Amino acid sequence: MKIEGGRYWDKPMNKDKPRLLDLFCGAGGAAMGYHRAGFEVIGVDNRPQKRYPFEFHQADAMTFPLDGFDVIHASPPCQAYSVMKSLHNAKSHCDLIPGVRDRLQAANVLWIIENVPGAPLRKDLMLCGSMFGLRSSSERYLRRHRIFESNIPFLLQPSCHHVGKAVGVYGHGQAGMLGQRWRTAKAEEARILMGMDWSTRDGMAQAIPPAYTEWIGGQLMEVMYGH
């Protein structure tokens, strides 16, 4: 149910729900998937996220308190590892993954770190849009591979099913070498491909589809509650 401000709530906040901290939350693609899986989600990002669909705190994810949460998800900036790092005008970016991993390992909770292929993560799970049938038409499909490292005892791995034309959600949706190669989607199509109808085009460019974290969230619930 969508209400004023673009926020989603099925009912008033239930304090009996497991609490999940969404670090480097961005526009809230990961958050929505965990919400659908049954979590109370709190997001943290150092930039304002006016369309973030749940409770949001503008703060430094590397110093935000981690106590009081059952699960922590972190999506550090991916620019240091993505294909865009090879562009002629690419800027240098910090590798935050080692510091994030150290923080989460010390927190004594279930945790997940997400990033692009090529990032220095242990590949416990790799997800792709084709695993969830994410598409905008019968021929245009989202792939968007992402890898996940976690201390969850098990993570089930679906199989990719690459069919049709790969359509990307990158950059600002403008033409260019990367856009032409990946058939970059404009905002309206991107919202369908990603399943993020509340987000701007820029917000989706670095997000992961809610389908990914709904899949992971279901497994988290199995680990935590056995159902």
N, C-alpha and C positions, 0 to 999 in steps of 0.2 A: 504494500500500500504506500503510495507516494503522498506526502503531506507538504505543508508550506516549507519553503527553503530547499526542496529537493531531497529531503531526508526520508528514509524508509524505516518504518517500525511496524511489526505485526501486532504489537500490543505494548502496554507500558513496560519499561525496563524491568526485567526479571532478574533479581540479584542471585537467584539460584542457578542461572546459566553460568557455564565456565567463562572466565574473562580472558580475552585474547588481546594482546598489545600488538599493534600494527606499526612497526617502525619504518621510517622512510615511506609513509603511506601513499603519497601522491594523491591521485584522484579517487582511489578507493576501489579499484577492481578486485584486488585480493580481499579487501574487507567484506565486500558484498558476498563473495563465495563462502567465507567463514560464517557470516551472518546466516546465510541460508542453511548451513550445516548445523546451526544451533548455538553459536557463540555470541556473547556480548562483546562487541569490538570497540576498542579505543584507538584512534589514530594519532600519530605524531609525525610531523614534518617541519623542516625549518622554513618552508615557504607557506604562505596562506593557501588554504584549500577550501574555498568558499562552497564548493559543491560536494565536499566529502560527505557521504551519506550517513555518518554516525558521529559519535562524540569525537571532537578533534582538539588537539593541543598543538599550537605552533611553538616548537621547541627543538633543541638539538637532540637528535636520536642517539647520539653517542654519549650523552650525559643524562638523559631522561631516566627517572627512577624505574627500576624493573620489578620492584616488590609488589605483591598483591595480584599478580597475574598467573593464570594456569598455563598459558601458552604464549610464546612470543614468536611473531613472524617478522622477518627483516628483509627488505628489498633494497640494499645499498645501491647508489647510482651505478648504472651499467656502462657509462660512456668509456671507461678505461678499457673495456673488454669487447665492446660491440664492433660491428663492421664499420661503423662511422669513424672509428679511431684512425682509419687509413685515409680519410678524406684530406684533401690538400689544406683545408682551413680548420682542421680538427684542433681543439685545445687540449692541453694536458689535464688529466683528472687524477685525483688521489685514489689509491686502492684502499678502500675501507673494510674490505672483507675480513682480513686477519683481526683487526680490532673488534669488529662486530662479533666474530666467532668467539673471541676471548670473553667478551661481556656475557654472551648467552651461555657459554659453558659454565661460567661462574654463578649463573642465576639459579641453577638447580630447578629448572622447569623444562617442559617439552618445548622444543624450538625448531624453527625452519628458517633457512636462508635461501633466498631465490635470486637468480641472476641469469644472464645470457650464456649460451654455449661459448666456451673460451675463458670464462671466469675461473679463478682458482678455487673451485668448490669440488668437494667429493660428490660424484654424480650418483646420489642415492635414488634419484628419480628424474626423468625427463618427460615433460608434457608438451603436447602439440595440439593445435586447434582441430586437426583432423581426427583426433581421438574422441572428440566431443561433437563432431559434425558441425563445427562453427563455419557458417557460410552466409553470403548475402544473396545468392541465387544458386541455381542448379549447377553452375559452372565456376563460380567464384568462391574460393575457400580461404580461410585463415589458417596458417600453419603456426607461426610464432613459437618456435621451440624455446623452452625455458628449462633450466636445471635447478634442482633443489638438493640441498644438504640438510640433514636433520638427525636428531637423536631419537626419533620415533623408532621403536623396535622393528617395524616393517612398513614398507610403502609399496602398494601394488602398482605394477608398471603396465599400463595399457600399451597397445601397439599403434604406431602411426598408420594412417590409411590415406596416403597422398593421392588425391584425384583432382581433376579439374585444374583451373588456373589459380596459382598462388597469388593472394592479394595481401599486401602488407599495410600496417598502420604505423608509419614511421614519420619522423620529422614533423613538418607542418602541412603535409598533404600536397605539397607543391611539386611541380615537374622537376626532373633532374635525373642524373644517372641512376641513383639509388631508386628514385621513384619509378622510373621507367622499367628498371629491371624487375622490381617487385610489384608493379602495378599498384602504386600507393593509393589507398582509398581516401576519398573525401569524407567530411564529417558524418553525413547521413549514413553512408554505407559503413563507415567505421563503427558507428554505434550498433549496427546490426551484427557485424562480424564479431565484435568484442562482447556484445551483450551488456553494454554500459550506456543506457539511454539518458542518464543524468549528466554525463560528462561532456566537456568541450573536446574538440579535436586534439588540442595540445595535451590535455589531461590523459587521453587514451594512448598517446604516442609512446609513453614509457610504462604503461600499465600492463597487468596480466589479466586475462579474462576471468570473471568470477567462476566460470566452470572449472578452472584449474584448482582453485582453493576450496571449492565445494567438494571436489573429489578428495582432496587431502583432509579437509575438515571431517568428512565422514569417517575416515580412517582414524583420525584423532579421537573421535567419539568412541570408536571401538576400543582403542587402547585405554581410554580413561574410564569408560563405563561398561564396556562389554556389550554394547548394543548399537 
